[in-house]
């Protein structure tokens, strides 16, 4: 099964998809009295498709609406001043995964935000 095309992302001990609710999140080890109004960082480094990521999630109306991935593979040696280079790494990862931008469940894209100087992979679920 092609999990990405189904909108399913299995990390260390948590599998996220469009139907994942805040109630589901409360049953995981990552729940620590957070509310569903803010982005939530999943505690540890998460592994997906042989890459290490810092992962944050956001809920909208109790359902998962956004996953952000920030690659921290061991071979990446970038400081904050070179964050725009991380976008190139994220672009290569998405190419490696064979990702198309739009799916029937939402979209995946690599972005660089100059104002916050942050490069991320965004996984956004449509309503």
Secondary structure, DSSP 8 states (H G I E B T S, - for coil): --TTTTT-EE-SS-EE-TT-BHHHHHTSTT-SS--TTS-EE-SS-EEETTEEEEEEEEEETTEEEEEEEEE--TT----GGGHHHHHHHHHHHHHHHT--SEETTEEEEEEEETTTTEEEEEEEE--
